């Protein structure tokens, strides 16, 4: 799909102000509310997908990194990279040896009965692409990972008038 000339001109790149959340699972509902608020005017299916995927990544950050420790935080960033691609980024507090990966040792029967570790499988199914990188590369320490996911959006359904920076406060 190609965007109208006006849409392309307005939306070559839009960034939302990052949001910082305390590293507690109870904050996931606040994160979902913020997604709904920040994406007013976007199609409901886009908003619901972002809410679901951001909740999963948030929960992973809290469960598997220092973000879930006392005083830990998780940072959410959003960017409209191009008129047809939206990027979600969740940054954790680091201090873990684990890296995000879809478990590849499960059979279809295992997946059908699995109680957990489905978040990245869901992300893989919902996003056009996803990955991660260290926030501050260091040879021995993990000082935080940023997990990113790109989502396809119809440029003609993106609300008109978005600037290059959207304040979220």
N, C-alpha and C positions, 0 to 999 in steps of 0.2 A: 504494500500500500504506500502511496506517496501522499504526503501532506500538502495541503494548499500552500501557496507561496507565503501567505500571512502566517500560517501555523509554523512553517519551517523557519521563518525569520524570527519569530518570537521564542521558539523553543529549541534553538540549537544547543543550549545547555542551561539547565536550571538546577540549582542546589537548594536544598532545604537546610535551615539551621540545624546542626546536630542536637540531639537530645541525649541527656545523661540520666540514667536510671540507677537507683540503688540496686545492688545485686541480690535481690530477694525474689523468689518466684511469685510472691503476691503482687509484684510490680508489673507482671505480664498483662493484667487487665488494663492498667494505665497505658502501657505501650500500645495496646490494641485501640484504645480510645484516641490516643494521639494520632495514630495512623488514620483513623476515620476523620478526625478533624483536619489533619494536614492535607488530606486528599479529597476534601469537599469538591464536588463537581466531577470527579473521576467516575468511570463506570463502577457499579457495585462489585462486579466480579473481579476487577483489578484490586479494589480496596480489600475485599475478602481474602484474596490470595496473598496480598502483602501482610495482612493481619495474621494469617495462619503461619506463613513462613517466618515472619519476624518473631512471632511467639516461640516457634520451635528453636530458632537460633538463640534467642534470649535465654530460653530454658537450658540449652546446652552450655552457654557461657556461664550461667549460674551453677550448674551441676558439675562441670568438669574443670573449672579454672578458679583462679583467685577471686574472680568477680563474686563468687558465692560466699566468700569469707567476710567476716566483720569489716565493714567499711568498703567493701568491694563495689565496683560500678560496672555498668555496661553502657556503651555508647552506640546510638543508632544514627546512621547517616543515610540520606536519600539523595539521589541525583537523577535527573532526566538527562542522560548522556547525549541522546539524539532524540528527535521527535518520536521515534519508535522504540526506544530502549530506556527502561527505568532500572536503576541499580539501587539495591538495598545493601547496606553494610552494617554488620554488627561487630563491634570490637570488644574483646574480653580483657580481663586483667592479667592474663598469662599465668606463669609459674606452674606449668603442667608439661608433661612429656607427650601427652596425647595430641593427635591431629585429627581434624574432622575427616571422617571417611564413612561411606555406606558399608555396613558389614557385608562382606562377600562370602562368608562361610555358611550362610543360611540357605536351606532348601525352601521351595515354595510352601511346604507344609510348616516349616519353622516360622516363616513370615506370617502365615495365617494365624498362628498361635502366639506370636510375639507380643509381649506386654510393653516393650519399650524399644528404643533405638530405631524408631521409624521416621524421626524428624528429617534426617538427611535424605532418606528415600523419598519422602514427600517433597522436599526441596528439589531433588533431582527431577521429579515428575512435573513440577510446577514451573521451574525456571528454564530459560533458554540456555543458561550456562551458570556455573557457580565454581567458586574456588576460595582460596585463602592465602594470606601471606602474613609474615611477621611484621608487626608495626614498627619495631626497631630491631633490625637484624643484628643478631649477636651469636657468636659461635657456640656458646654453651647455655645461654639463658633464653628462656621464652618470656619476653616482657610484654606479651600481648599478641593475639592474633586478630586479624580482621577477616571475617568471613563475608564474602560478597556473593550476590546473586543478581543476575540480569533477567528482567522480565520484558517480554514483548508487549507493547501497547499500541493501540490504533491511534496514530497521530491526530486523526480527525475527531477523536473523542476526548482528547486532552483539553481541559478548560482553557479558554482563551485568556490572554492577559497575564500569564505567569511571567514574572521577571527573571533575571538571572539568579536572584537570591530570594528565598522565601523565608521570612521570619516566622518562627513557630511559637514564640513566647506568648 
